[in-house]
């Protein structure tokens, strides 16, 4: 059997007491650390959720930007088409204006010529009437 000296027993008892306090402190530290780890994990989960929300918002914004860029491209194409139509319409208006001016000049020339012819015929008619009246007056 093992026989212990009272001093050795006291030392062994004190050692066991300190070992017990050390174990308790170690266990408290472990569980306290565990609580901290859980708090950190909860914070990380919250941050992860915020990141996912922001990533979704970013993806939605990118989709909206792509849609708006497509709308802008379509609007630019429509504008180009409208500008071409306007240029064509202006050319048609110019051509029609030239045709109008040509026809108006021809009309004015023809009208003037006809008025001269009418005036000449009236003058010739008056001369014939006057000649007949002179002839009748002479008889």
Buried (B, 14 or more C-beta within 10 A) or exposed (E): EEEEEEEEEEEEEEEEEEEEEEEEEEEEEEEEEEEEEEEEEEEEEEEEEEEEEEEEEEEEEEEEEEEEEEEEEEEEEEEEEEEEEEEEEEEEEEEEEEEEEEEEEEEEEEEEEEEEEEEEEEEEEEEEEEEEEEEEEEE
